[in-house]
Amino acid sequence: MVWGSMIAWYLFLAGASAGAFLTAAFVEAKYPDSVKMRVAGRIIAPIFLGIGLLMLMLDAEGTFVVKLLVVGCFTVVNLVGLLEVERISSFFSVLILIVFGMAVVFGLVNWQTNPFDPIFATPEAPMGCLVDSLSIGIWMYCGYECIAAMSGEYEDSSHNVARGFRIALPLIALSYVLPTLACLAAYPAGSWTQWGIDGGFSSDVLGYGTIFSMVLGHSGVVLFLVIAIMSQCTIYNTYLASGSRSFWVLSEDNLFPRFIRKVDKSGRSPYVGVLTIAASSFLFSQFDFTTIIEMNIIFILARYMFLGFIVLRLRKMYPVESRPADMYVIGGGKVGVRLYAALAFGIATFTLCLNPVGNFFATVAFLASGVVAYVIFKKVYGGLTCENPEEHPRDPRTGLAVGDTRRIGLFCLIIAGLFVLNVLMNLLFLG
C-alpha cells in the first residue's frame, strides 16, 4: 500500500509537471508578453518531476519528499516576487480566519459550560506551566518585526505598515482567544485538562478539531487539518521572504558577502538569499520540531530582550517632533515607550532565565555565535566604515569599529548577569 501511494504521488507530480510545461509553451506562443507565467511554468515543471523521481528512489514513506515539495513550491513563489508572496499569504489567511470563525460559531451554538472555570489551575509544577505559557504566547506573537526587512519594497511603508498592524494584530488576537473560548464552552465541564494539539484526531484529546468533528463529522476534521497545514505554509512563505531580505540588509551594511544581494533581471527577487534560506530550512526540516524550537527560541528571546531599547534609541535619533503629523508613532510619550521596552525586556528575560541551568551554556554558545560572526564579517568586509568612515571610524588596534570592544565587554557582563539570574531563579522557583 505504501508503494501504491508513492506511485499515485509520482503520477500526480508528473502530471502537474507536464501541465506546467505545456502551459508555459502555450503562453509563450499566444501571449509572448506574459514573461512571469512562462518563467514560472518552466521552473515548476522540472522541480515537480524531480521531486516525483526522488520520491520513488529515496523515500518510501514520503516524508522527505513532502518537505522538499513544500520548500520547493514556496521557493518558486518567492523567486517570482514579493507581490505573489503577499497574494498567496493573504488568500491563505482569509481561509484560516473563515474556518476559525466557523469554530467560534460551532462552539457558541453548542455552549454547555463556563469556559472561565477555573480561572486559575493548581498544577503540580506552577512555574513550569508559567514558562510554557509564556513561551507559547511569545511563539504566537513573534515575528512581526521581520516586516521591517521588507518595508523598503512596500509602497508608502511608513504609513501602510502601521495601518496593517492596526488591522492584523486585533484579528490575530481574536483568532486565538475567541475559538479557544467557544470550544472550551462547547465541551463538558472540567474537560479543559484534556486539551491538546491532537484534538479531533484522537478520542482522548480535545482541541479545535474536536468541534469540527462534533458538527461536521470526519469531513470537518479533514477541513481543519487542511487549514492547519495552510497556516504553517503561510508562515513559511513569509519567512522565506523576510529571511532573504535580512541577509540583504546585512550585506548593504558590509557585514555579509555581496553576492547575497543579487536579484533577478526584473529586480523583484533577491534570488540568492531566497535559495540560501530555502536550502537551510530544508536542512533543518530533517530535525524534529521540538529541537528546532529549542534552537530558535533563544534567538527570539534575545531579540525581544533588546528590541525595546533599540526603539528607545531610534526615538532619540528620530524625534517625534521632526516626523510628519500623519505618521504613526508609539503612544504614551517617553513614559509609554519606556514602559513597553521594560515589559518586553522583563518577560523575555524571565522566560529565558527560568530554563534549567544546564541549558544555559548552550544559550551562551548560541548568543556568542552572533558576536563571533560580527567580528569575522566586520574584519572581512569592513562594515559601515566602508560607507562613511567619518561617522563610523575604524579602530586600528582591533580592526573593529570604535567602541566595539566596549560593546563586546558589555555583552559579556550581560551574559554573566543572566547566568547569575538564571541560577537564582532556578533555586527559587524550580528547586
HELIX and SHEET records of a PDB file:
HELIX    1   1 VAL A    2  LYS A   30  1                                  29    
HELIX    2   2 VAL A   35  LEU A   58  1                                  24    
HELIX    3   3 THR A   63  VAL A   80  1                                  18    
HELIX    4   4 LEU A   82  VAL A  109  1                                  28    
HELIX    5   5 PRO A  126  TYR A  141  1                                  16    
HELIX    6   6 TYR A  144  CYS A  146  5                                   3    
HELIX    7   7 ILE A  147  MET A  150  1                                   4    
HELIX    8   8 SER A  151  GLU A  153  5                                   3    
HELIX    9   9 SER A  157  ALA A  186  1                                  30    
HELIX   10  10 SER A  191  GLN A  194  5                                   4    
HELIX   11  11 TYR A  208  LEU A  216  1                                   9    
HELIX   12  12 HIS A  218  GLU A  252  1                                  35    
HELIX   13  13 ARG A  258  ARG A  261  5                                   4    
HELIX   14  14 TYR A  271  PHE A  284  1                                  14    
HELIX   15  15 PHE A  289  MET A  317  1                                  29    
HELIX   16  16 VAL A  320  SER A  322  5                                   3    
HELIX   17  17 GLY A  333  CYS A  353  1                                  21    
HELIX   18  18 VAL A  357  TYR A  381  1                                  25    
HELIX   19  19 GLY A  383  CYS A  386  5                                   4    
HELIX   20  20 ASP A  404  MET A  425  1                                  22    
HELIX   21  21 ASN A  426  LEU A  430  3                                   5    
END                                                                             
